[in-house]
Amino acid sequence: QYATPQEIYNRPATPFVAEFVGQGNWLPFQRSSDSHARVGAMNLRLADDSAKTTSGRLFCRPEAINVNPLVHEENLFPAKVREITFLGNRCRMSFELDHLPGHALLAELAPEAMPRLGAQQIMVALPPRSLQVFA
């Protein structure tokens, strides 16, 4: 892939490039309509310009995931925190979504954006623009 580092990181052309330049979340999916994909018990809305393949893997960078968003977002699901790693200027959190048991999801956020750990319910949003489709 020939592009700027930012373009390669944000929109990798292949799964190899995506894994080579940084961490990401991979979710196996089956297309349920032109605009939605099923991942486990979740029905995710995809970006309008996403590839129209019927199955494959969805890819999302950890920093693109929103934790306890202040406004209602699409693709919002309840989750449980599995692990937190403090990395100086950010925190890496591993979640398990209630609708996708046994599958860890990584998110990276600024320490001040971390959810209160005593919260009854933590919500995680996977914005449609952050989900890239690979066959």
N, C-alpha and C positions, 0 to 999 in steps of 0.2 A: 504494500500500500504506500502510495506516495502522496503525502499531504503534510500540513503543519502538525507539530506535536499535539496541539490542542484538538485538531480535527480527528487525528488518529485515536486519541484517548476517548473523546466523546462519541465518535461514530466509527468504530472499527469496521473494516470491510469484511473480515472473516472471524470465526471463533478463535483461530490461532492468534491473530493480531490482538483481539480483546484480552486474551489471557496473558499474552507476552508483555503488554504495556501496563498492567495493573490488575487489581482484584475486581471481582464482579460476582454478581448473583446469577445463577443459571437455574431456570425453572422450565421443566418439560411441559409442553402445552399441546392441546388439540384445539384447532380453530372451531368455534361454535357459531360464528357468523362473520360477515365481512369486517365488523368492527370489534369483535370480542373473541377471547380465547379462554378455554377452561384449563386451569392449573389446579389439580386436586379438586377440592370442593369450591374453589374460587372461580368466579367469572370476571375476568379482567377486560376492561376497555382498552383497546390499543389505539395508537395514533392513526389518524386517517391515512397517512402516507406509508404505513408499515407494509412490509412484504406480505403477499397474500397466500403464503404457503399454508397447507392444511395442518401440519404438525411440525414440531421441532423443539427449539429451546428459546426462551425469552432471556435476554441479557439486560442487566441493570447495574450500574455502578453504585457502590455503597453510599456515596455522598448525595445521590439523587433521590434517596428514600427519605420521606418526611415522617418524623416521629411526633405523635400527638399534635397534628397541625391545628392552628387556631381557627381555621375556617374549614367547612366541610369540603373534602376533596373526593375525586373519583378514586376507585380502587382502594377503599379504606377498609382495613380489617383489624380485628382484635389480635393481640400478640402477647407473648410472655417473654421476659428478658431471660436469656440463658447465661450470658456472660458479658462483662464490660471490661474493656482494656483502655486505660488512660494513656494517650500518646502525646502529651504536652499540650499542643494547641487544638487537639480534637480528641474525641472518644470514639472507639469502635465498639459497637454493640451487636451482639448476636441475639437474634429473636427466633422464636418458633411461633408461627402463625397458627391460630386456633383451627383454621380451615386447611392447613397443610402440615399435619403433625409429622414429626421426624425429619423435617427439612429445615436446616438453619438458614437464616437470612441475615446478611450483614448490612449494617448502616453505619455511616460515619457522620458525626455532627460535632459542633462546637460544644464545649463543656456547659456553657450557660443554656444551651438548647436541650440538654438532657432531660428526660422526663423524671418527675419525682418517683423515686423507687418505691415509695409506699403507696403509689396510686393503685386503685383497684383495677383499673383497666388501662392498658396502653394500646393506642391505636397506631397503626403503621399504614402509610399511604404509598402506593406505587404509581406515581403519575404516568399517564399514558405516553407522554413525550419521552420519558426516561426508559421505556421498554423497547428494546431493539429485537426484532425477529430474525432468527437464523433457522434455516431448514435443517 
